[in-house]
Amino acid sequence: MKHRFAIAAGAAISALALTLTACSSGNADEKSATDQTAQGDASFPVTIDSALGSATIEQKPERVVTIGWGSQDAALALGVVPVGMQDYSSDCGCDDGVLPWDSAALNGKKPTLIKATSKEIPYEQIGSLKPDVILAVNSGLTDEQYKMLSDIAPTVAYPDKPWLTSWQDQIKTVGKALGLTDKASDLETKANKLIDDAAAAHPEFKGKTIAFGSGTEAGNYNFYYEDDSRNELLKQLGFTPSPSIAKQKSSGGESFAKKVSMETLSDVKTDVLVAWYLNDELQSEIEGNQLFKDLTAVSTDSYVPITDPPMVYATSAVTVLSLPWMLDKYLPLLTEAANNAA
């Protein structure tokens, strides 16, 4: 996650997982064409506006490239296998650079992996894939990068702010770009039901305040604002964002978290704390600090450190495809923390 800050349950989860797996199995191009005809989504050309410009897609894309966070999840959930997609080696701790829920959806197919970062985009590699569309719906593209990519193929960037695209906006946008809006709407409905069912099955979350933090440098701690996707999910599950962390108001691209010094850490009041860390050494240093130990959430064992790299990613960049995988692991941790805070 370096580029962002340095960079119910049971049956419902299984049901959505089966739905999403079905969407991504078989011949992706054939399924996309069939679904498009059945749903009446063959309305091309289509123009999609973003914060960086408009992309006009003349006909149904057959060669799709995805970079940034989660666009490959949305495409795979819709039954479209990208010819090229983001390499997540640095984020997921996986040797093959593919997130676990994506591996299941790929069914053995092997798209070209693209190491795109906030500072460097491999334009030649992307161009060699001859894409019909480039999806960077949740990314940090600059104006210059967007223009360079748009010279290769129509490029769909983020709708408002970099790295702050909701999973709902992402599936809608990718669905529109691929001519599969009806299927995208259906997946959004199923994902919302999955979350709502989880909230109903866990009344212990209601009334508990929560904060989502990260440790990325010695001496400071970061707390994500209320409108970050991490907290949006926790809100939908029934938690109340800690009033100690003001809701984001800045329009700046990097203003998705508040940096707090260890000396003022006690100003943050929250029943439950969820957090990830840049590395094990930094986590040990912060967790060994008495100022951190004195936090109410920590002293009452209502603290959830996320140490598994794919879980860090899944809770940081929520998508319709990662939700079943993530909630299956996340809900028990949140339940224990919420009960301890009671």
N, C-alpha and C positions, 0 to 999 in steps of 0.2 A: 504493500500500500504506500510505498515511498512517494509516489508522485502526487498523493493527495495531502500528506502532511509531513513528510520529510523527503511523503505523500499524504367431534373435533379431533383434535389431534388425531391419533391412531387411524381410524377408518377413513376420515376425510383426507388425511395426508396420503394414504395409500391410493385412494380413489383419484386424486389429482395427479399423483405420480403416474398411474396407469394411463390417464388421459394424455399427459404430456409425452409419455413414451410412445403411445400410439401415434401421436402427431408427427414424431420424428422418425418412425420406422419406415422401411420399404424404400422405394425409389422416390427421393425428395422432389425431383422435377415433375414426375408423373402425379404425385399426390397434390403438389401445388396447383398444377393445371386442372386437375379434377375438382379440387376445392374451389378454385377460382370460378369455374364454369357453374358449379352447383350453387354457389353463393351469390353469383351475379356481381363479382368484384372485378370484372375485367374492364374497369373504367380507366383506361390510359389514353392519352397522357395524363399524369397527375403532377401537380406542383405542391411541394412541401416547403413551408417557410421555417426558417430557424433564426437564431440570434445573429448568425453570421451571413445569412443570405438565403436565397430561394433555390431549390433544386427541382428541375423539371425532368421527370422520368417518362420517356416517350412510350415505352412498352414494358410489359411484364418482365422484370429482371430475371435472367437465368444464371448470371455469374455475379454473385454477391460477395463483397468484402466487408468485414466488420472490424473496427478498431475501437479502443476505449473500453469502457465497462459495460458488459451486459447485452450489447446488440446481438452478439452471437447466440445468447440464451433465447432472446425473443425470436430470432430467425429459426433456430432449431425447434422451439416450441411450436412454431407455425408450420413445421415440416420442411423447411428449406435449409439445406446444408451449404454453408458458405464455401466458396473456393479458397478463401483466405480469411483467417480470423486472428484476433489478438493472441499473442503468446503470453501466457500467465505464469511462466516459470518463476519470476521474481515475486509474485503475489501468493501463489498457492502452494509453494514448496513441492510441486509435482514435477518429476523428472521429464515428463513428456510435454509439459507446458499447457496441458488441457485440464480444466476443472472437472471434478468427479461427475457432476451431473451432466456436463457436456459429453464426457466420454460415453456415458450410457446412451445419450441421445444420438451420438454419431454412428452407432452400430457398426463400428469397424472402419468407417470412412476416415480419411486423413487429410483435412484441409491444410493448405500451406499456412504455417504459423508466422505471424508478423510481429516483430519487436518494435512496436511504436511506443514512444514515450512523449512526455510533454515537451521535450526539447528536440527530439529527433524523430522524423517520420521517414521510413524507407520508401521513398516515392518510386524508385526504379523497380523495386520488388513488387509493389502494389500494381504499377503499370503493366508489368509482365504478366499479371494474372488476367488482364483484359476485362476488368469488372464492368458490369452494366450499371451498378450503383455501389456507393461506398456509404456504409452506415456507421456514424460516429455520434449516436444520439445521446450518450452519456459520456462525455469526453472533456478534454481541456484544450481543444483545437484553438489556435490563434487565427486571426484574420489571414495572415500570410499562409499558414498551413492549409487553411480552408480553400484559399484560392488555388494553391498548388494542386491539391487533391481534386478540386473541381475541374482542373484542366485535364485530368485523367478520366473522370466519370462524374455524373451527378452525385453530389455529396450531401448527406443529410446530417447536420450538426445538431447541437442541443437547442431546445426551444427557448430557453431563457438564460440560465447561468451555467457556466462550466461546472461539471461534476455534481450538479444538483438536479438532474432529471429524475422524476419519480418513476417507479416501475410501471405505474399506470400510463404515464405519458409515453414511456418507451415502447410498450407493447402496442399502443395505439399508433404511434408514429411508424414503427417498423411494419405493422400490419398494412398501413396505408401505402407505404413505399413498395411493398411486395404484392399489392392487390389482394390482400386477405383481411380486409377490415372486419368482416363478420366473424371469422375465426378468432381474430384478435380480441374482439368484444366478448366472445364466449370464454376465452381463456382468462380475461380480466375478471369476468363474473365468477368463474370457478375459483380463482385465486383469492378474491375478496371473501367468498364464502368460506374458504379454508381458514382464513385469518379470523373471520367473525365466529366461526364454530370453535376455534381454539380459545378465543376470548370468553365465549359462553361456558366452555369447559373449565376455565380457570378464573373463577370469581375472586381468587386471592390477589389477583393483579389490581383489581379496581380499588382506587383510593390510595394506592402506593405511589409515592413520587420516585422518579428514576432519572439517572443521568448516564450518558454514554461518554466515556472518556478514552484517552490514549496517552501513552508515554512515549515520546519520540526524542526527547533530549533531557539531559540531566538538569535538575533545578526547576523544571516547569511541568505542568500537566495541561492537557488539552481537553475541553469539553465541547461536544458538538451541539450546535444550535437546534432549536426545536424543529425547524423545517428541513433538517438533514434526513436522508432516507432511513438512517438508523433509528432515529427517534420517531419518525412517522410510523414505522412498523410497531414500535413499542406502544405508541398512543392507540393504534388500532387494536392492539391486544388488551387494552384496558388501563395501562399505566398513565400516570400524569407526569409530564416533563417537570423536572425540578424548577421551581420559580427562581432559583439562584442563578440560572443560566438564561440571560435575556434572549428573547426571540431575535433571530437575525433580521436586521433592517438595512444593512449596507448592500449596495449593488455590486460590490467588488467580487471578482471571481473566486478569491481565496478565502472569503469570509464565511466559512462553513463551521468554524470552531473558535472558541474563546481560549486564549492561553492564560493560565493562572500560575503564579509562582507558588512553590511549595510553602512559602511563608504565609500565603493568603489562602491556602487550600481549605482551611476551616470555614471560610466564608460560604463554601458550597454545601448546602444542606440537602440531603437526599436520602430516602429510605433504602433505595437499591442503587448500586453502581455496577455498570457493565464497562469493561475496558479491554483494549488490546495494546500490545507493546511492540516497539520496533525490533527489539531483540531480547534474548533471555537475560543478558547482563543488566540491561536497563530496567527490566521488570524487577529483578532481584534488588537492585539499588533503590528503586522507588518503594517497593513493598517493604523494604527494611527501614525506611524512614519513619521515625516516630510520628511525624506530622501526618503521614498517610495512614498509619495504624490508628490514629485517633479519630479518623473520619467515622461517623456513626455507622454508615453502611459497612465499613470494614470491620469495626469492633463488634458488630452484631452478626457477623458472617452472612451479610446480605450483599456480598461482593462477588461478582461473576467475572473472573479473568478469562478471556478467550485466548487460548494458546495455540489451537490448531489452525494453521494458515488458511485452509479452505473455509473454515468457519469464520475467520476474520473477514475474508472476502465476502462470504455469503451474507453476513449480517451488515456489512458496509455497503454492498451494492445489491440490494434486493431485486430479484426478477421472478417472473412467473415460473421459470424452470427450476430455480434454486430453492424456492420456498418449501416444497415438501421435504427435501433433503435437510434443509437448515432447521425447520421447525421441529422435526423429529428429535434433534439434538438440543435445540435451544430451550424448548418449553420446560423440560425437567430442571434445567439449571435455573431458569427464572422462577419456577415454582418454589424451589428450595430457598432461594434468596428472599422471595416475597413472604414466605411463611416465617422465616427467621426475623423479618422486619415487623411482624405482627405484634 
